[in-house]
């Protein structure tokens, strides 16, 4: 496919993706679901699960599939575009992240994070042990401890981008509930990715990969928060506003300059590049870099200028790309559906109930604890990313992949209506 044809194909795909997301979004809103959930569902519907099943010729024409290579021609450009949208959005989430609430609620954040890792990991690990010993949900070359670690890591994951958008949709930005959930979700996902690195390193016989992943991530967070953030704070008038007078207030300088916006975006791209390079997902690099930007006018103006493009145009591409690699119709026996039920129960108990209990034990009110447990239980497409890696590397079977996809979709779908039922609007209006 030549470059001109690729460009024509890409523009048509964008039109179909955006319109489909809006149509599904109208239906989702009537059911109490935020737009982000509609985009996740639309991504799956546009893939082999529905569109290809109903109209295979049309789906092939819109998203060409090369059976010899096992890839889509559109992957060469849809993938980087989707990753840019995801990184930009997590950059925005990082800029909105309030460390002051985390400090004031450190005990609750730590408790929720620990519960959100330990409980689902133990339950997932037990299921991994059972699946490995009793049936063929793991390939023969997958070792027992690899199965335990992988399924435990899969259960630990939280829908970090999805969680951020649900919190934004519910108006929880800056509240204790929203910030504790985001902080705990970020820690849990980073830990899950480190566990995945250990599994892949063992699978490849290369433990140096895991050391680079974990050590590099810790070094990156330390460097950005202890070195980059103070420098940006000190020189923000020069870097972002083009004002060389050290004594002037940033807010008095007006909106950030074009050069300031470019610097902010370049920092985001460098952060995403580095964490992707060391084996962590790009979202963590972008999120941490967003958290490092100076608060006030810099963050306010940067968000106002990049959020509409990131949310309305680029982020739906991420969900569609993931949906193109997702097949749901693989469960074809009552036994597999029973295993799916076990995974679902373990997921809800391990994340939702454990995080609720931890938040309650740390002193948060009952309704706030219920809200945090409900939000943390959503898996979304971060789950789909990690299990896609497992499938591509041969760690899990296609049947287990389908089970985990269904678990990810159901836990995400239940998050918003369950939250509305358990937590009335007036109970989350605190902004601390």
DRENVEX-474370 format. One record per residue (C-alpha): residue number from 1; residue in three letters; x, y, z. Coordinates in steps of 0.25 Angstrom, whole numbers. Layout:
BEGIN
<node i="NUM" aa="ALA" X="X" Y="Y" Z="Z"/>
...
***
This chain:
BEGIN
<node i="1" aa="UNK" X="0" Y="0" Z="0"/>
<node i="2" aa="UNK" X="6" Y="13" Z="-4"/>
<node i="3" aa="UNK" X="7" Y="26" Z="4"/>
<node i="4" aa="UNK" X="-4" Y="33" Z="-3"/>
<node i="5" aa="UNK" X="-13" Y="21" Z="-1"/>
<node i="6" aa="UNK" X="-10" Y="20" Z="14"/>
<node i="7" aa="UNK" X="-13" Y="35" Z="15"/>
<node i="8" aa="UNK" X="-27" Y="33" Z="9"/>
<node i="9" aa="UNK" X="-30" Y="21" Z="17"/>
<node i="10" aa="UNK" X="-26" Y="28" Z="30"/>
<node i="11" aa="UNK" X="-35" Y="40" Z="28"/>
<node i="12" aa="UNK" X="-47" Y="30" Z="25"/>
<node i="13" aa="UNK" X="-43" Y="22" Z="37"/>
<node i="14" aa="UNK" X="-43" Y="35" Z="46"/>
<node i="15" aa="UNK" X="-57" Y="39" Z="41"/>
<node i="16" aa="UNK" X="-63" Y="25" Z="43"/>
<node i="17" aa="UNK" X="-57" Y="24" Z="57"/>
<node i="18" aa="UNK" X="-61" Y="38" Z="62"/>
<node i="19" aa="UNK" X="-75" Y="37" Z="57"/>
<node i="20" aa="UNK" X="-77" Y="22" Z="62"/>
<node i="21" aa="UNK" X="-72" Y="27" Z="76"/>
<node i="22" aa="UNK" X="-82" Y="38" Z="76"/>
<node i="23" aa="UNK" X="-93" Y="29" Z="73"/>
<node i="24" aa="UNK" X="-90" Y="19" Z="83"/>
<node i="25" aa="UNK" X="-87" Y="30" Z="93"/>
<node i="26" aa="UNK" X="-101" Y="36" Z="91"/>
<node i="27" aa="UNK" X="-107" Y="22" Z="95"/>
<node i="28" aa="UNK" X="-97" Y="20" Z="106"/>
<node i="29" aa="UNK" X="-101" Y="33" Z="113"/>
<node i="30" aa="UNK" X="-115" Y="29" Z="113"/>
<node i="31" aa="UNK" X="-110" Y="17" Z="121"/>
<node i="32" aa="UNK" X="-102" Y="25" Z="131"/>
<node i="33" aa="UNK" X="-88" Y="22" Z="124"/>
<node i="34" aa="UNK" X="-78" Y="33" Z="121"/>
<node i="35" aa="UNK" X="-72" Y="35" Z="107"/>
<node i="36" aa="UNK" X="-60" Y="27" Z="110"/>
<node i="37" aa="UNK" X="-67" Y="14" Z="112"/>
<node i="38" aa="UNK" X="-75" Y="17" Z="99"/>
<node i="39" aa="UNK" X="-61" Y="18" Z="92"/>
<node i="40" aa="UNK" X="-56" Y="5" Z="98"/>
<node i="41" aa="UNK" X="-68" Y="-2" Z="94"/>
<node i="42" aa="UNK" X="-68" Y="4" Z="80"/>
<node i="43" aa="UNK" X="-53" Y="0" Z="78"/>
<node i="44" aa="UNK" X="-57" Y="-15" Z="81"/>
<node i="45" aa="UNK" X="-70" Y="-14" Z="72"/>
<node i="46" aa="UNK" X="-61" Y="-8" Z="60"/>
<node i="47" aa="UNK" X="-52" Y="-20" Z="61"/>
<node i="48" aa="UNK" X="-54" Y="-35" Z="58"/>
<node i="49" aa="UNK" X="-64" Y="-37" Z="70"/>
<node i="50" aa="UNK" X="-76" Y="-30" Z="62"/>
<node i="51" aa="UNK" X="-72" Y="-22" Z="50"/>
<node i="52" aa="UNK" X="-64" Y="-33" Z="43"/>
<node i="53" aa="UNK" X="-74" Y="-43" Z="47"/>
<node i="54" aa="UNK" X="-86" Y="-36" Z="41"/>
<node i="55" aa="UNK" X="-79" Y="-29" Z="29"/>
<node i="56" aa="UNK" X="-65" Y="-36" Z="27"/>
<node i="57" aa="UNK" X="-63" Y="-29" Z="13"/>
<node i="58" aa="UNK" X="-66" Y="-16" Z="19"/>
<node i="59" aa="UNK" X="-57" Y="-18" Z="31"/>
<node i="60" aa="UNK" X="-46" Y="-23" Z="22"/>
<node i="61" aa="UNK" X="-47" Y="-11" Z="13"/>
<node i="62" aa="UNK" X="-47" Y="-1" Z="24"/>
<node i="63" aa="UNK" X="-36" Y="-8" Z="33"/>
<node i="64" aa="UNK" X="-28" Y="-16" Z="23"/>
<node i="65" aa="UNK" X="-23" Y="-29" Z="29"/>
<node i="66" aa="UNK" X="-10" Y="-36" Z="24"/>
<node i="67" aa="UNK" X="-12" Y="-51" Z="27"/>
<node i="68" aa="UNK" X="3" Y="-54" Z="23"/>
<node i="69" aa="UNK" X="9" Y="-44" Z="32"/>
<node i="70" aa="UNK" X="-2" Y="-46" Z="43"/>
<node i="71" aa="UNK" X="-4" Y="-30" Z="44"/>
<node i="72" aa="UNK" X="-12" Y="-19" Z="38"/>
<node i="73" aa="UNK" X="-7" Y="-9" Z="28"/>
<node i="74" aa="UNK" X="-12" Y="2" Z="37"/>
<node i="75" aa="UNK" X="-4" Y="-2" Z="49"/>
<node i="76" aa="UNK" X="8" Y="6" Z="43"/>
<node i="77" aa="UNK" X="1" Y="19" Z="46"/>
<node i="78" aa="UNK" X="-12" Y="16" Z="54"/>
<node i="79" aa="UNK" X="-3" Y="10" Z="66"/>
<node i="80" aa="UNK" X="6" Y="23" Z="67"/>
<node i="81" aa="UNK" X="-6" Y="32" Z="66"/>
<node i="82" aa="UNK" X="-13" Y="24" Z="77"/>
<node i="83" aa="UNK" X="-1" Y="24" Z="86"/>
<node i="84" aa="UNK" X="0" Y="39" Z="84"/>
<node i="85" aa="UNK" X="-14" Y="41" Z="88"/>
<node i="86" aa="UNK" X="-12" Y="33" Z="101"/>
<node i="87" aa="UNK" X="1" Y="39" Z="105"/>
<node i="88" aa="UNK" X="-5" Y="53" Z="103"/>
<node i="89" aa="UNK" X="-17" Y="50" Z="111"/>
<node i="90" aa="UNK" X="-9" Y="44" Z="123"/>
<node i="91" aa="UNK" X="0" Y="57" Z="122"/>
<node i="92" aa="UNK" X="-13" Y="65" Z="125"/>
<node i="93" aa="UNK" X="-16" Y="55" Z="136"/>
<node i="94" aa="UNK" X="-3" Y="57" Z="142"/>
<node i="95" aa="UNK" X="-4" Y="72" Z="141"/>
<node i="96" aa="UNK" X="-18" Y="71" Z="149"/>
<node i="97" aa="UNK" X="-12" Y="62" Z="159"/>
<node i="98" aa="UNK" X="-12" Y="68" Z="173"/>
<node i="99" aa="UNK" X="0" Y="64" Z="182"/>
<node i="100" aa="UNK" X="-5" Y="72" Z="193"/>
<node i="101" aa="UNK" X="-17" Y="63" Z="195"/>
<node i="102" aa="UNK" X="-8" Y="51" Z="194"/>
<node i="103" aa="UNK" X="0" Y="56" Z="205"/>
<node i="104" aa="UNK" X="-12" Y="60" Z="213"/>
<node i="105" aa="UNK" X="-18" Y="46" Z="211"/>
<node i="106" aa="UNK" X="-5" Y="38" Z="210"/>
<node i="107" aa="UNK" X="-9" Y="27" Z="219"/>
<node i="108" aa="UNK" X="-22" Y="25" Z="211"/>
<node i="109" aa="UNK" X="-14" Y="25" Z="198"/>
<node i="110" aa="UNK" X="-4" Y="15" Z="203"/>
<node i="111" aa="UNK" X="-15" Y="6" Z="208"/>
<node i="112" aa="UNK" X="-23" Y="6" Z="196"/>
<node i="113" aa="UNK" X="-11" Y="4" Z="187"/>
<node i="114" aa="UNK" X="-6" Y="-8" Z="195"/>
<node i="115" aa="UNK" X="-20" Y="-14" Z="196"/>
<node i="116" aa="UNK" X="-22" Y="-12" Z="181"/>
<node i="117" aa="UNK" X="-9" Y="-20" Z="178"/>
<node i="118" aa="UNK" X="-8" Y="-31" Z="189"/>
<node i="119" aa="UNK" X="-22" Y="-36" Z="189"/>
<node i="120" aa="UNK" X="-24" Y="-37" Z="174"/>
<node i="121" aa="UNK" X="-10" Y="-43" Z="172"/>
<node i="122" aa="UNK" X="-13" Y="-54" Z="182"/>
<node i="123" aa="UNK" X="-26" Y="-57" Z="176"/>
<node i="124" aa="UNK" X="-21" Y="-56" Z="162"/>
<node i="125" aa="UNK" X="-8" Y="-65" Z="165"/>
<node i="126" aa="UNK" X="-17" Y="-76" Z="171"/>
<node i="127" aa="UNK" X="-25" Y="-76" Z="159"/>
<node i="128" aa="UNK" X="-13" Y="-76" Z="150"/>
<node i="129" aa="UNK" X="-8" Y="-88" Z="158"/>
<node i="130" aa="UNK" X="-21" Y="-95" Z="156"/>
<node i="131" aa="UNK" X="-22" Y="-92" Z="141"/>
<node i="132" aa="UNK" X="-8" Y="-97" Z="139"/>
<node i="133" aa="UNK" X="-10" Y="-110" Z="146"/>
<node i="134" aa="UNK" X="-24" Y="-113" Z="142"/>
<node i="135" aa="UNK" X="-26" Y="-109" Z="128"/>
<node i="136" aa="UNK" X="-20" Y="-103" Z="115"/>
<node i="137" aa="UNK" X="-22" Y="-89" Z="118"/>
<node i="138" aa="UNK" X="-7" Y="-87" Z="118"/>
<node i="139" aa="UNK" X="2" Y="-92" Z="107"/>
<node i="140" aa="UNK" X="11" Y="-104" Z="111"/>
<node i="141" aa="UNK" X="23" Y="-95" Z="110"/>
<node i="142" aa="UNK" X="18" Y="-86" Z="121"/>
<node i="143" aa="UNK" X="24" Y="-89" Z="134"/>
<node i="144" aa="UNK" X="15" Y="-90" Z="147"/>
<node i="145" aa="UNK" X="21" Y="-78" Z="153"/>
<node i="146" aa="UNK" X="20" Y="-70" Z="140"/>
<node i="147" aa="UNK" X="5" Y="-73" Z="140"/>
<node i="148" aa="UNK" X="4" Y="-69" Z="154"/>
<node i="149" aa="UNK" X="11" Y="-56" Z="152"/>
<node i="150" aa="UNK" X="4" Y="-53" Z="139"/>
<node i="151" aa="UNK" X="-10" Y="-55" Z="144"/>
<node i="152" aa="UNK" X="-7" Y="-48" Z="157"/>
<node i="153" aa="UNK" X="-2" Y="-36" Z="150"/>
<node i="154" aa="UNK" X="-14" Y="-36" Z="141"/>
<node i="155" aa="UNK" X="-23" Y="-35" Z="153"/>
<node i="156" aa="UNK" X="-15" Y="-24" Z="159"/>
<node i="157" aa="UNK" X="-17" Y="-15" Z="147"/>
<node i="158" aa="UNK" X="-26" Y="-3" Z="148"/>
<node i="159" aa="UNK" X="-32" Y="5" Z="136"/>
<node i="160" aa="UNK" X="-23" Y="16" Z="138"/>
<node i="161" aa="UNK" X="-27" Y="25" Z="126"/>
<node i="162" aa="UNK" X="-41" Y="20" Z="128"/>
<node i="163" aa="UNK" X="-41" Y="23" Z="142"/>
<node i="164" aa="UNK" X="-36" Y="37" Z="139"/>
<node i="165" aa="UNK" X="-47" Y="40" Z="129"/>
<node i="166" aa="UNK" X="-58" Y="34" Z="138"/>
<node i="167" aa="UNK" X="-53" Y="43" Z="150"/>
<node i="168" aa="UNK" X="-53" Y="55" Z="140"/>
<node i="169" aa="UNK" X="-67" Y="51" Z="135"/>
<node i="170" aa="UNK" X="-72" Y="50" Z="149"/>
<node i="171" aa="UNK" X="-66" Y="64" Z="153"/>
<node i="172" aa="UNK" X="-57" Y="57" Z="163"/>
<node i="173" aa="UNK" X="-44" Y="64" Z="159"/>
<node i="174" aa="UNK" X="-37" Y="70" Z="171"/>
<node i="175" aa="UNK" X="-46" Y="63" Z="181"/>
<node i="176" aa="UNK" X="-40" Y="53" Z="192"/>
<node i="177" aa="UNK" X="-48" Y="41" Z="185"/>
<node i="178" aa="UNK" X="-43" Y="44" Z="171"/>
<node i="179" aa="UNK" X="-28" Y="47" Z="175"/>
<node i="180" aa="UNK" X="-27" Y="35" Z="184"/>
<node i="181" aa="UNK" X="-32" Y="26" Z="173"/>
<node i="182" aa="UNK" X="-23" Y="32" Z="163"/>
<node i="183" aa="UNK" X="-11" Y="31" Z="172"/>
<node i="184" aa="UNK" X="-14" Y="17" Z="176"/>
<node i="185" aa="UNK" X="-17" Y="13" Z="161"/>
<node i="186" aa="UNK" X="-4" Y="19" Z="156"/>
<node i="187" aa="UNK" X="4" Y="11" Z="167"/>
<node i="188" aa="UNK" X="-4" Y="-2" Z="164"/>
<node i="189" aa="UNK" X="-2" Y="-1" Z="149"/>
<node i="190" aa="UNK" X="13" Y="2" Z="150"/>
<node i="191" aa="UNK" X="15" Y="-10" Z="159"/>
<node i="192" aa="UNK" X="7" Y="-19" Z="150"/>
<node i="193" aa="UNK" X="16" Y="-15" Z="138"/>
<node i="194" aa="UNK" X="28" Y="-18" Z="146"/>
<node i="195" aa="UNK" X="22" Y="-32" Z="149"/>
<node i="196" aa="UNK" X="19" Y="-33" Z="134"/>
<node i="197" aa="UNK" X="34" Y="-30" Z="132"/>
<node i="198" aa="UNK" X="38" Y="-41" Z="141"/>
<node i="199" aa="UNK" X="29" Y="-51" Z="134"/>
<node i="200" aa="UNK" X="34" Y="-47" Z="120"/>
<node i="201" aa="UNK" X="49" Y="-47" Z="125"/>
<node i="202" aa="UNK" X="47" Y="-61" Z="130"/>
<node i="203" aa="UNK" X="40" Y="-65" Z="117"/>
<node i="204" aa="UNK" X="52" Y="-60" Z="109"/>
<node i="205" aa="UNK" X="62" Y="-65" Z="119"/>
<node i="206" aa="UNK" X="67" Y="-50" Z="121"/>
<node i="207" aa="UNK" X="65" Y="-45" Z="135"/>
<node i="208" aa="UNK" X="73" Y="-32" Z="131"/>
<node i="209" aa="UNK" X="61" Y="-27" Z="124"/>
<node i="210" aa="UNK" X="53" Y="-27" Z="137"/>
<node i="211" aa="UNK" X="64" Y="-20" Z="145"/>
<node i="212" aa="UNK" X="64" Y="-9" Z="134"/>
<node i="213" aa="UNK" X="49" Y="-8" Z="134"/>
<node i="214" aa="UNK" X="48" Y="-6" Z="149"/>
<node i="215" aa="UNK" X="61" Y="1" Z="152"/>
<node i="216" aa="UNK" X="59" Y="10" Z="140"/>
<node i="217" aa="UNK" X="45" Y="14" Z="145"/>
<node i="218" aa="UNK" X="49" Y="17" Z="159"/>
<node i="219" aa="UNK" X="61" Y="25" Z="154"/>
<node i="220" aa="UNK" X="52" Y="33" Z="144"/>
<node i="221" aa="UNK" X="42" Y="37" Z="155"/>
<node i="222" aa="UNK" X="53" Y="41" Z="164"/>
<node i="223" aa="UNK" X="60" Y="50" Z="154"/>
<node i="224" aa="UNK" X="47" Y="56" Z="149"/>
<node i="225" aa="UNK" X="41" Y="60" Z="162"/>
<node i="226" aa="UNK" X="54" Y="63" Z="169"/>
<node i="227" aa="UNK" X="62" Y="70" Z="158"/>
<node i="228" aa="UNK" X="53" Y="74" Z="146"/>
<node i="229" aa="UNK" X="41" Y="79" Z="154"/>
<node i="230" aa="UNK" X="50" Y="89" Z="163"/>
<node i="231" aa="UNK" X="57" Y="94" Z="150"/>
<node i="232" aa="UNK" X="44" Y="96" Z="143"/>
<node i="233" aa="UNK" X="38" Y="103" Z="155"/>
<node i="234" aa="UNK" X="50" Y="112" Z="156"/>
<node i="235" aa="UNK" X="51" Y="116" Z="141"/>
<node i="236" aa="UNK" X="36" Y="116" Z="138"/>
<node i="237" aa="UNK" X="35" Y="130" Z="134"/>
<node i="238" aa="UNK" X="47" Y="129" Z="124"/>
<node i="239" aa="UNK" X="43" Y="115" Z="118"/>
<node i="240" aa="UNK" X="28" Y="116" Z="117"/>
<node i="241" aa="UNK" X="25" Y="131" Z="117"/>
<node i="242" aa="UNK" X="37" Y="137" Z="110"/>
<node i="243" aa="UNK" X="39" Y="146" Z="121"/>
<node i="244" aa="UNK" X="54" Y="148" Z="125"/>
<node i="245" aa="UNK" X="50" Y="156" Z="138"/>
<node i="246" aa="UNK" X="53" Y="147" Z="149"/>
<node i="247" aa="UNK" X="44" Y="155" Z="159"/>
<node i="248" aa="UNK" X="31" Y="155" Z="151"/>
<node i="249" aa="UNK" X="20" Y="146" Z="154"/>
<node i="250" aa="UNK" X="16" Y="135" Z="144"/>
<node i="251" aa="UNK" X="1" Y="138" Z="144"/>
<node i="252" aa="UNK" X="4" Y="153" Z="141"/>
<node i="253" aa="UNK" X="11" Y="149" Z="128"/>
<node i="254" aa="UNK" X="-2" Y="145" Z="122"/>
<node i="255" aa="UNK" X="-4" Y="132" Z="114"/>
<node i="256" aa="UNK" X="8" Y="123" Z="112"/>
<node i="257" aa="UNK" X="15" Y="126" Z="99"/>
<node i="258" aa="UNK" X="16" Y="116" Z="87"/>
<node i="259" aa="UNK" X="30" Y="113" Z="90"/>
<node i="260" aa="UNK" X="25" Y="109" Z="104"/>
<node i="261" aa="UNK" X="15" Y="100" Z="99"/>
<node i="262" aa="UNK" X="25" Y="93" Z="90"/>
<node i="263" aa="UNK" X="34" Y="91" Z="102"/>
<node i="264" aa="UNK" X="23" Y="85" Z="110"/>
<node i="265" aa="UNK" X="19" Y="76" Z="99"/>
<node i="266" aa="UNK" X="34" Y="72" Z="96"/>
<node i="267" aa="UNK" X="36" Y="69" Z="111"/>
<node i="268" aa="UNK" X="23" Y="60" Z="110"/>
<node i="269" aa="UNK" X="29" Y="53" Z="98"/>
<node i="270" aa="UNK" X="42" Y="51" Z="105"/>
<node i="271" aa="UNK" X="36" Y="45" Z="117"/>
<node i="272" aa="UNK" X="27" Y="35" Z="109"/>
<node i="273" aa="UNK" X="39" Y="31" Z="100"/>
<node i="274" aa="UNK" X="48" Y="28" Z="112"/>
<node i="275" aa="UNK" X="38" Y="19" Z="119"/>
<node i="276" aa="UNK" X="34" Y="12" Z="106"/>
<node i="277" aa="UNK" X="49" Y="10" Z="104"/>
<node i="278" aa="UNK" X="51" Y="3" Z="117"/>
<node i="279" aa="UNK" X="39" Y="-6" Z="116"/>
<node i="280" aa="UNK" X="29" Y="2" Z="124"/>
<node i="281" aa="UNK" X="17" Y="8" Z="116"/>
<node i="282" aa="UNK" X="18" Y="22" Z="111"/>
<node i="283" aa="UNK" X="6" Y="26" Z="119"/>
<node i="284" aa="UNK" X="14" Y="26" Z="132"/>
<node i="285" aa="UNK" X="25" Y="35" Z="126"/>
<node i="286" aa="UNK" X="15" Y="45" Z="121"/>
<node i="287" aa="UNK" X="7" Y="45" Z="134"/>
<node i="288" aa="UNK" X="20" Y="47" Z="143"/>
<node i="289" aa="UNK" X="24" Y="59" Z="134"/>
<node i="290" aa="UNK" X="10" Y="65" Z="135"/>
<node i="291" aa="UNK" X="11" Y="64" Z="150"/>
<node i="292" aa="UNK" X="25" Y="72" Z="149"/>
<node i="293" aa="UNK" X="20" Y="84" Z="142"/>
<node i="294" aa="UNK" X="18" Y="97" Z="150"/>
<node i="295" aa="UNK" X="4" Y="98" Z="156"/>
<node i="296" aa="UNK" X="-4" Y="111" Z="152"/>
<node i="297" aa="UNK" X="-3" Y="118" Z="139"/>
<node i="298" aa="UNK" X="6" Y="108" Z="132"/>
<node i="299" aa="UNK" X="-3" Y="96" Z="135"/>
<node i="300" aa="UNK" X="-16" Y="103" Z="133"/>
<node i="301" aa="UNK" X="-12" Y="109" Z="119"/>
<node i="302" aa="UNK" X="-6" Y="96" Z="114"/>
<node i="303" aa="UNK" X="-18" Y="88" Z="118"/>
<node i="304" aa="UNK" X="-27" Y="98" Z="111"/>
<node i="305" aa="UNK" X="-19" Y="97" Z="98"/>
<node i="306" aa="UNK" X="-17" Y="82" Z="97"/>
<node i="307" aa="UNK" X="-29" Y="75" Z="104"/>
<node i="308" aa="UNK" X="-39" Y="77" Z="92"/>
<node i="309" aa="UNK" X="-31" Y="71" Z="82"/>
<node i="310" aa="UNK" X="-26" Y="59" Z="91"/>
<node i="311" aa="UNK" X="-40" Y="55" Z="96"/>
<node i="312" aa="UNK" X="-48" Y="58" Z="84"/>
<node i="313" aa="UNK" X="-39" Y="53" Z="73"/>
<node i="314" aa="UNK" X="-27" Y="45" Z="77"/>
<node i="315" aa="UNK" X="-32" Y="37" Z="89"/>
<node i="316" aa="UNK" X="-43" Y="29" Z="81"/>
<node i="317" aa="UNK" X="-32" Y="24" Z="72"/>
<node i="318" aa="UNK" X="-25" Y="17" Z="84"/>
<node i="319" aa="UNK" X="-38" Y="10" Z="87"/>
<node i="320" aa="UNK" X="-41" Y="6" Z="73"/>
<node i="321" aa="UNK" X="-27" Y="1" Z="71"/>
<node i="322" aa="UNK" X="-28" Y="-8" Z="83"/>
<node i="323" aa="UNK" X="-42" Y="-13" Z="79"/>
<node i="324" aa="UNK" X="-36" Y="-17" Z="65"/>
<node i="325" aa="UNK" X="-27" Y="-27" Z="73"/>
<node i="326" aa="UNK" X="-39" Y="-32" Z="82"/>
<node i="327" aa="UNK" X="-47" Y="-45" Z="79"/>
<node i="328" aa="UNK" X="-58" Y="-48" Z="89"/>
<node i="329" aa="UNK" X="-65" Y="-60" Z="83"/>
<node i="330" aa="UNK" X="-55" Y="-70" Z="87"/>
<node i="331" aa="UNK" X="-63" Y="-76" Z="99"/>
<node i="332" aa="UNK" X="-70" Y="-88" Z="93"/>
<node i="333" aa="UNK" X="-73" Y="-97" Z="105"/>
<node i="334" aa="UNK" X="-80" Y="-97" Z="119"/>
<node i="335" aa="UNK" X="-67" Y="-100" Z="125"/>
<node i="336" aa="UNK" X="-60" Y="-88" Z="120"/>
<node i="337" aa="UNK" X="-71" Y="-79" Z="124"/>
<node i="338" aa="UNK" X="-70" Y="-85" Z="138"/>
<node i="339" aa="UNK" X="-55" Y="-81" Z="138"/>
<node i="340" aa="UNK" X="-59" Y="-67" Z="133"/>
<node i="341" aa="UNK" X="-69" Y="-66" Z="145"/>
<node i="342" aa="UNK" X="-58" Y="-70" Z="154"/>
<node i="343" aa="UNK" X="-49" Y="-59" Z="148"/>
<node i="344" aa="UNK" X="-60" Y="-49" Z="150"/>
<node i="345" aa="UNK" X="-62" Y="-52" Z="164"/>
<node i="346" aa="UNK" X="-48" Y="-51" Z="167"/>
<node i="347" aa="UNK" X="-46" Y="-38" Z="160"/>
<node i="348" aa="UNK" X="-58" Y="-31" Z="168"/>
<node i="349" aa="UNK" X="-53" Y="-37" Z="181"/>
<node i="350" aa="UNK" X="-39" Y="-34" Z="179"/>
<node i="351" aa="UNK" X="-40" Y="-20" Z="174"/>
<node i="352" aa="UNK" X="-54" Y="-14" Z="178"/>
<node i="353" aa="UNK" X="-56" Y="-20" Z="192"/>
<node i="354" aa="UNK" X="-41" Y="-20" Z="196"/>
<node i="355" aa="UNK" X="-40" Y="-5" Z="192"/>
<node i="356" aa="UNK" X="-53" Y="-2" Z="199"/>
<node i="357" aa="UNK" X="-48" Y="-9" Z="212"/>
<node i="358" aa="UNK" X="-35" Y="-2" Z="212"/>
<node i="359" aa="UNK" X="-40" Y="12" Z="210"/>
<node i="360" aa="UNK" X="-50" Y="10" Z="221"/>
<node i="361" aa="UNK" X="-40" Y="4" Z="230"/>
<node i="362" aa="UNK" X="-31" Y="16" Z="228"/>
<node i="363" aa="UNK" X="-42" Y="26" Z="233"/>
<node i="364" aa="UNK" X="-49" Y="30" Z="220"/>
<node i="365" aa="UNK" X="-65" Y="31" Z="221"/>
<node i="366" aa="UNK" X="-73" Y="19" Z="217"/>
<node i="367" aa="UNK" X="-78" Y="26" Z="204"/>
<node i="368" aa="UNK" X="-64" Y="31" Z="199"/>
<node i="369" aa="UNK" X="-59" Y="17" Z="202"/>
<node i="370" aa="UNK" X="-70" Y="11" Z="193"/>
<node i="371" aa="UNK" X="-67" Y="21" Z="182"/>
<node i="372" aa="UNK" X="-52" Y="18" Z="182"/>
<node i="373" aa="UNK" X="-54" Y="3" Z="182"/>
<node i="374" aa="UNK" X="-64" Y="4" Z="171"/>
<node i="375" aa="UNK" X="-54" Y="13" Z="163"/>
<node i="376" aa="UNK" X="-42" Y="4" Z="165"/>
<node i="377" aa="UNK" X="-50" Y="-8" Z="160"/>
<node i="378" aa="UNK" X="-50" Y="-3" Z="146"/>
<node i="379" aa="UNK" X="-40" Y="-10" Z="137"/>
<node i="380" aa="UNK" X="-42" Y="-4" Z="123"/>
<node i="381" aa="UNK" X="-32" Y="-5" Z="112"/>
<node i="382" aa="UNK" X="-20" Y="-5" Z="121"/>
<node i="383" aa="UNK" X="-24" Y="-19" Z="124"/>
<node i="384" aa="UNK" X="-26" Y="-21" Z="109"/>
<node i="385" aa="UNK" X="-12" Y="-16" Z="106"/>
<node i="386" aa="UNK" X="-5" Y="-25" Z="116"/>
<node i="387" aa="UNK" X="-13" Y="-38" Z="112"/>
<node i="388" aa="UNK" X="-10" Y="-34" Z="97"/>
<node i="389" aa="UNK" X="5" Y="-35" Z="101"/>
<node i="390" aa="UNK" X="3" Y="-48" Z="108"/>
<node i="391" aa="UNK" X="-4" Y="-54" Z="96"/>
<node i="392" aa="UNK" X="6" Y="-49" Z="86"/>
<node i="393" aa="UNK" X="17" Y="-54" Z="94"/>
<node i="394" aa="UNK" X="11" Y="-68" Z="95"/>
<node i="395" aa="UNK" X="9" Y="-67" Z="111"/>
<node i="396" aa="UNK" X="-6" Y="-69" Z="110"/>
<node i="397" aa="UNK" X="-16" Y="-76" Z="101"/>
<node i="398" aa="UNK" X="-26" Y="-70" Z="93"/>
<node i="399" aa="UNK" X="-37" Y="-76" Z="102"/>
<node i="400" aa="UNK" X="-31" Y="-69" Z="114"/>
<node i="401" aa="UNK" X="-29" Y="-56" Z="106"/>
<node i="402" aa="UNK" X="-44" Y="-56" Z="103"/>
<node i="403" aa="UNK" X="-48" Y="-59" Z="118"/>
<node i="404" aa="UNK" X="-39" Y="-47" Z="122"/>
<node i="405" aa="UNK" X="-45" Y="-38" Z="111"/>
<node i="406" aa="UNK" X="-59" Y="-41" Z="116"/>
<node i="407" aa="UNK" X="-55" Y="-38" Z="131"/>
<node i="408" aa="UNK" X="-48" Y="-25" Z="126"/>
<node i="409" aa="UNK" X="-61" Y="-20" Z="119"/>
<node i="410" aa="UNK" X="-71" Y="-24" Z="130"/>
<node i="411" aa="UNK" X="-63" Y="-18" Z="141"/>
<node i="412" aa="UNK" X="-62" Y="-5" Z="134"/>
<node i="413" aa="UNK" X="-76" Y="-5" Z="129"/>
<node i="414" aa="UNK" X="-81" Y="-7" Z="144"/>
<node i="415" aa="UNK" X="-72" Y="4" Z="149"/>
<node i="416" aa="UNK" X="-80" Y="17" Z="146"/>
<node i="417" aa="UNK" X="-95" Y="12" Z="149"/>
<node i="418" aa="UNK" X="-90" Y="5" Z="161"/>
<node i="419" aa="UNK" X="-83" Y="18" Z="166"/>
<node i="420" aa="UNK" X="-96" Y="26" Z="163"/>
<node i="421" aa="UNK" X="-104" Y="16" Z="171"/>
<node i="422" aa="UNK" X="-94" Y="15" Z="183"/>
<node i="423" aa="UNK" X="-89" Y="29" Z="184"/>
<node i="424" aa="UNK" X="-100" Y="41" Z="182"/>
<node i="425" aa="UNK" X="-94" Y="54" Z="176"/>
<node i="426" aa="UNK" X="-95" Y="62" Z="188"/>
<node i="427" aa="UNK" X="-85" Y="52" Z="195"/>
<node i="428" aa="UNK" X="-74" Y="55" Z="186"/>
<node i="429" aa="UNK" X="-74" Y="70" Z="185"/>
<node i="430" aa="UNK" X="-62" Y="72" Z="194"/>
<node i="431" aa="UNK" X="-50" Y="78" Z="187"/>
<node i="432" aa="UNK" X="-41" Y="79" Z="200"/>
***
